[in-house]
Amino acid sequence: MIEVGIVGKTNVGKSTFFSAATLLEVQMENRPFVTLEPNVGVGAVRTRCVHNELGVKCSPSNSACIEGERMIPVKLIDVPGLIPGAHEGRGLGNKFLDELRRADVLIHIIDASGSTNEEGISVSPGSSDPLREVEFIREEIDQWFLSIVSKDWQKFSRTADSSGREEVESLLGKLSGISVSRSDVLRALRETKLEQLKFTQWSEEDLKNFSTKLREISIPMIIAANKADIPESKVMIERLKAKYKHVVPVSAQSELALRKAAKAGLVKYLPGDSSFTVVGNLSQRQREALQYIEERVLEIYGNTGVQQAINEAVFGALNMIVVYPVEDERKFTDKNGRVLPDAFLLPEGSGPKDLANEVHTELAKGFLYAVDAKRKVKIGEDYKLKNGDVIKIVSTTARP
């Protein structure tokens, strides 16, 4: 399962975002350091289910299909708020940063309204600069990552250089505790122009540049510009979009209110929708709250941004695609007759054998070829899977 870390300074709405995405009850207050332990839960990415295209009715197993939208689970980790110096143990310390070791991507929740300072203390909207907030959190994350890469570097570099092992293999062994791949390391070495240097020749600057680049590649970050409903946020969000690639306007409080109202049967709403429909009896206060969400969030941004932030993290920053494995390419079913039961998230550029490995490692070991169920054509190991592909794996080893 894809792991998504939720990071940011304290008191910016991280726990509200987490609760809105998972509907888990967590402590939320307008003060610093409310979250003292990481919260872990399951959210989902949302994509149009391929059954719509194929004209069949699906029977989802590893995910859910609601009104034609496939909701694929992802793990969410809400890390306690960070302040400047966190990687050195300040505030709640870097022990919580270590919760991110296995994260595939980070969602950085910021206060787009500028109404909390770097320590998470409430100030007047517009008083704090969200761009500075982005910079200091990235610096903390990068410094934490550097501390992992550089630990015992002198001893490691001497041993690695004299061992005769391939450079990449040595680094992968050293970094086995974090989520990095061989391709991540190769790309970081290439982009920092360090692939030809021995480890003992690296300067401190080289080590820092490599570490930062490896973090950017292996654990990319997107920005969830929270509190988008506050007027001061609009200009700030435009500034953020002008400087950074992945920026999503968010009102976590609005999403949480809508999801709770939907759970209570008061409104019809699916996470990520651009509107909602009232279906229950509302009090005057509830009507006013929903009107506020409509006018200050949905009419301006088109959605609350929570679902869009998760989607941007997985499909945008990680470049994942959705592929549906089946056993009967004519009926799009598994061995039990369920239609399109599973939806798998795979990196763009993956092939049929990668899908086989996700389904079961034994299936990949005996891989022969695959069948594109949409086109009813045989495909080989070198075929590049596309988003929405429906694939049958043919293997010498039967799927368990």
C-alpha positions in Angstrom: 0.0 0.0 0.0 1.3 3.5 -0.9 2.3 5.4 2.3 1.6 9.1 2.4 3.2 11.2 5.1 1.4 14.3 6.3 3.9 17.0 7.5 3.9 20.6 8.4 4.5 23.0 11.3 2.4 22.7 14.4 -1.2 24.1 14.4 -1.9 24.4 10.7 -4.6 21.8 10.4 -2.7 18.6 9.8 -4.9 16.5 12.1 -8.0 18.1 10.6 -6.8 17.0 7.1 -6.0 13.5 8.4 -9.4 13.2 10.1 -11.2 14.5 7.0 -9.3 12.0 4.8 -9.8 9.0 7.1 -12.9 9.9 9.3 -10.8 8.8 12.3 -11.4 10.8 15.4 -8.2 12.6 16.5 -7.6 15.4 18.9 -7.9 18.8 17.2 -7.4 22.2 18.9 -6.2 25.7 17.9 -2.9 25.5 19.8 0.6 24.1 19.1 1.5 20.5 19.8 -1.9 18.9 20.1 -0.7 15.8 18.3 1.9 14.1 20.4 2.0 10.7 18.7 1.8 9.9 14.9 -1.8 9.2 13.7 -2.0 6.3 11.2 -5.1 5.6 9.1 -6.3 4.7 5.6 -7.5 7.2 3.0 -8.0 6.7 -0.7 -7.1 8.0 -4.1 -10.1 8.5 -6.4 -10.2 7.6 -10.1 -13.0 6.9 -12.6 -13.5 3.1 -12.5 -12.8 1.3 -15.8 -16.1 -0.6 -15.5 -17.8 2.6 -16.9 -15.8 2.3 -20.1 -16.3 -1.5 -20.4 -20.0 -1.4 -19.8 -19.9 -4.0 -17.0 -20.8 -3.9 -13.3 -17.7 -4.3 -11.1 -17.3 -6.4 -7.9 -14.5 -4.5 -6.0 -12.4 -6.4 -3.5 -9.2 -4.6 -2.6 -10.9 -1.2 -3.1 -14.3 0.4 -3.3 -16.4 1.6 -6.2 -18.9 4.4 -5.4 -21.1 5.9 -8.1 -18.6 4.8 -10.7 -15.6 6.2 -8.8 -12.9 3.7 -7.7 -11.5 4.5 -4.3 -8.1 2.8 -3.8 -6.7 2.6 -0.3 -3.5 4.5 0.7 -1.9 4.6 4.2 -1.8 8.1 5.8 0.7 9.0 8.5 0.0 12.3 10.4 3.3 13.3 12.0 3.3 15.7 15.0 4.0 19.3 14.0 7.5 20.5 13.3 9.2 23.7 14.3 12.6 25.2 13.2 15.4 22.9 14.6 13.2 19.8 14.8 15.9 17.7 13.1 18.2 18.6 16.0 15.5 17.5 18.5 13.8 20.8 19.1 10.1 20.8 19.9 9.0 17.2 19.8 12.3 16.2 18.2 13.3 14.1 15.2 12.0 10.8 16.5 8.8 11.7 14.8 10.6 12.5 11.5 11.7 8.9 11.7 8.1 7.9 11.2 8.5 9.1 7.6 11.3 6.6 6.8 8.9 4.4 4.8 6.8 7.2 3.3 6.5 7.2 -0.5 5.4 10.8 -0.7 4.7 13.7 1.6 1.8 16.1 1.8 3.0 19.3 3.3 0.0 21.1 5.0 0.6 24.8 5.3 -1.4 27.7 6.7 -2.1 29.6 3.5 -3.8 32.4 5.4 -0.6 33.2 7.3 -2.4 33.1 10.6 0.1 31.1 12.6 3.8 31.8 13.1 6.7 29.4 12.9 6.0 28.2 16.4 2.4 27.5 15.6 1.1 30.4 17.6 -2.0 32.1 16.3 -1.4 35.6 14.7 -3.5 37.9 12.6 -4.2 36.5 9.1 -1.6 37.6 6.6 1.0 38.2 9.4 3.1 35.1 8.5 4.5 34.2 5.1 3.4 30.7 3.8 6.4 30.7 1.5 8.8 30.9 4.4 6.8 28.0 6.0 7.4 25.9 2.9 11.2 26.7 3.0 11.8 25.9 6.7 9.8 22.6 6.6 11.7 21.4 3.5 14.9 22.4 5.2 14.0 20.4 8.3 13.1 17.3 6.2 16.2 17.6 4.1 18.4 18.0 7.2 16.8 14.9 8.7 17.4 13.0 5.5 21.0 14.2 5.4 21.5 12.9 9.0 20.5 9.4 7.8 22.7 9.5 4.7 25.8 11.0 6.4 25.7 8.8 9.5 29.2 7.2 10.0 30.0 8.4 6.5 33.8 8.4 6.9 33.8 4.7 8.0 31.3 3.8 5.3 33.2 5.6 2.5 36.5 3.9 3.3 34.9 0.5 3.6 32.8 0.9 0.5 35.7 2.2 -1.7 37.9 -0.7 -0.7 35.2 -3.4 -1.0 35.0 -3.5 -4.8 31.2 -3.5 -4.6 29.2 -1.4 -7.1 28.7 2.2 -5.8 24.9 1.9 -6.0 24.8 -1.4 -4.2 26.9 0.1 -1.3 24.5 3.0 -1.0 21.4 0.8 -1.1 22.8 -1.3 1.7 23.5 1.8 3.8 20.1 3.3 3.1 18.0 0.1 3.6 16.1 1.7 6.4 14.4 4.3 4.2 12.2 4.0 1.1 14.7 4.4 -1.7 15.1 2.3 -4.9 18.1 1.5 -7.1 16.7 3.8 -9.8 16.4 6.6 -7.2 20.0 6.3 -6.2 21.2 6.1 -9.8 19.2 9.2 -10.7 20.5 11.2 -7.7 24.1 10.2 -8.5 23.7 11.2 -12.1 21.9 14.6 -11.4 24.5 15.6 -8.8 27.4 14.4 -11.1 28.9 12.2 -8.4 28.7 8.8 -10.2 32.4 8.9 -11.2 33.7 9.9 -7.8 34.8 7.6 -5.0 32.9 8.1 -1.8 36.1 9.2 0.0 36.3 12.0 -2.5 32.9 13.5 -1.7 33.0 16.9 0.0 30.5 17.9 2.7 28.7 20.0 0.0 28.6 16.9 -2.3 27.0 14.9 0.5 24.4 17.5 1.2 23.6 17.9 -2.5 23.2 14.2 -3.0 21.1 13.8 0.1 18.7 16.6 -0.9 18.4 15.3 -4.5 17.8 11.8 -3.3 15.1 13.0 -0.9 13.4 15.0 -3.7 13.4 11.9 -5.9 12.6 9.2 -3.4 10.1 11.1 -1.2 8.6 14.0 -3.2 6.5 16.6 -1.6 3.3 18.4 -2.6 1.8 21.5 -0.9 -1.7 21.4 0.6 -2.5 25.1 1.1 -4.9 24.8 4.0 -7.4 27.4 5.3 -8.1 28.4 1.7 -11.5 29.7 2.9 -9.9 32.6 4.7 -9.8 35.7 2.4 -6.1 36.3 2.9 -5.3 32.9 1.5 -6.2 33.6 -2.1 -3.3 35.9 -2.9 -0.9 33.6 -0.9 -2.0 30.6 -2.9 -1.3 32.3 -6.2 2.2 33.2 -4.9 2.8 29.5 -3.9 1.6 28.3 -7.4 4.0 30.7 -9.1 7.0 29.2 -7.2 6.1 25.5 -6.6 4.9 22.7 -8.9 2.4 20.8 -6.8 0.1 23.2 -4.9 -3.5 22.3 -4.0 -5.9 24.8 -2.3 -7.5 23.0 0.7 -10.1 23.6 3.3 -9.7 20.6 5.6 -12.4 21.9 8.0 -14.9 22.1 5.2 -14.1 18.5 4.0 -14.4 17.2 7.5 -17.8 18.9 7.9 -19.1 17.5 4.6 -17.9 14.0 5.3 -19.5 14.0 8.8 -22.7 15.3 7.3 -22.7 12.6 4.7 -22.0 9.9 7.3 -25.0 11.2 9.3 -27.2 11.1 6.3 -27.7 14.8 6.1 -26.1 15.4 2.7 -25.1 13.3 -0.3 -21.4 13.8 -0.9 -18.4 11.9 -2.2 -14.9 13.0 -1.3 -13.6 15.2 -4.1 -17.0 16.2 -5.4 -17.6 19.8 -6.5 -21.0 20.0 -4.8 -23.3 18.3 -2.3 -27.0 17.6 -2.1 -29.0 18.1 1.1 -31.0 15.0 1.8 -31.7 15.3 5.6 -33.3 17.7 8.0 -30.8 20.5 8.9 -30.7 22.9 11.8 -30.3 26.6 11.0 -26.7 26.4 12.2 -26.0 23.5 9.9 -27.5 25.3 6.9 -25.3 28.3 7.6 -22.2 26.2 7.8 -23.0 24.4 4.5 -23.7 27.7 2.9 -20.3 29.0 4.1 -18.6 26.0 2.5 -20.5 26.5 -0.7 -19.7 30.2 -1.0 -16.2 30.3 0.4 -14.8 27.1 -0.8 -16.7 25.2 -3.5 -17.7 28.2 -5.7 -14.2 29.5 -5.6 -12.0 26.5 -5.8 -14.4 23.8 -7.1 -13.7 21.4 -4.3 -12.4 21.3 -0.7 -9.0 20.1 -1.9 -8.5 17.2 0.5 -9.2 14.4 -2.0 -7.4 16.4 -4.7 -4.3 16.7 -2.5 -4.1 12.9 -2.0 -4.6 12.4 -5.7 -2.0 14.9 -6.6 0.5 13.2 -4.2 -0.1 9.8 -5.7 -0.9 10.5 -9.4 1.0 13.8 -9.7 4.1 13.6 -7.6 4.6 9.8 -7.7 3.3 9.4 -11.3 1.3 6.3 -10.4 -1.3 4.6 -12.7 -4.2 2.3 -12.0 -4.2 -1.2 -13.5 -6.8 -4.0 -13.1 -5.6 -7.6 -13.2 -8.1 -10.3 -14.3 -8.0 -14.0 -15.0 -10.7 -14.1 -17.7 -9.9 -11.5 -20.3 -13.3 -11.9 -22.0 -15.5 -11.4 -18.9 -13.0 -9.2 -17.0 -13.3 -11.6 -14.0 -11.1 -13.3 -11.4 -11.2 -17.1 -10.8 -14.2 -16.6 -8.5 -16.2 -14.7 -11.2 -15.8 -11.3 -9.6 -15.7 -8.5 -12.2 -12.7 -6.2 -12.0 -12.2 -7.0 -8.3 -8.7 -5.5 -7.8 -7.2 -2.1 -8.7 -3.4 -1.8 -8.3 -1.4 1.4 -8.1 1.9 1.1 -10.1 4.6 3.6 -11.1 4.3 5.0 -14.6 6.5 2.9 -16.9 5.7 -0.4 -15.2 5.3 -3.5 -17.3 3.1 -6.6 -17.0 5.7 -8.5 -14.9 5.7 -5.6 -12.4 1.9 -6.1 -12.1 2.4 -9.8 -11.7 4.8 -9.2 -8.8 2.3 -6.9 -7.1 -0.4 -9.6 -7.4 1.9 -12.4 -6.1 5.7 -12.9 -6.3 5.2 -16.5 -7.5 3.1 -15.3 -10.4 6.0 -13.0 -11.5 8.6 -15.8 -11.2 6.7 -17.9 -13.7 5.7 -15.0 -16.0 5.3 -16.0 -19.7 3.3 -13.2 -21.2 0.2 -11.0 -20.6 -3.1 -10.2 -22.4 -4.5 -6.7 -22.8 -8.1 -7.5 -22.0 -9.5 -4.4 -23.6 -7.9 -5.1 -27.0 -7.7 -8.9 -26.7 -4.1 -8.9 -27.7 -1.0 -10.7 -26.4 1.6 -8.4 -24.9 5.2 -9.0 -23.7 7.3 -8.1 -20.7 8.5 -4.9 -22.4 5.0 -3.5 -22.8 4.5 -0.2 -20.9 1.2 -0.3 -18.9 -1.2 2.5 -19.3 -3.6 4.0 -16.8 -6.9 2.0 -16.8 -5.4 -1.1 -18.5 -7.1 -4.4 -17.7 -4.5 -7.2 -17.8 -4.4 -11.0 -17.7 -1.1 -12.5 -16.6 -0.2 -15.8 -18.0 2.3 -17.7 -15.9 3.7 -21.2 -15.2 2.7 -20.6 -11.6 -1.1 -20.3 -10.9 -2.3 -17.4 -8.8 -3.0 -18.5 -5.2 
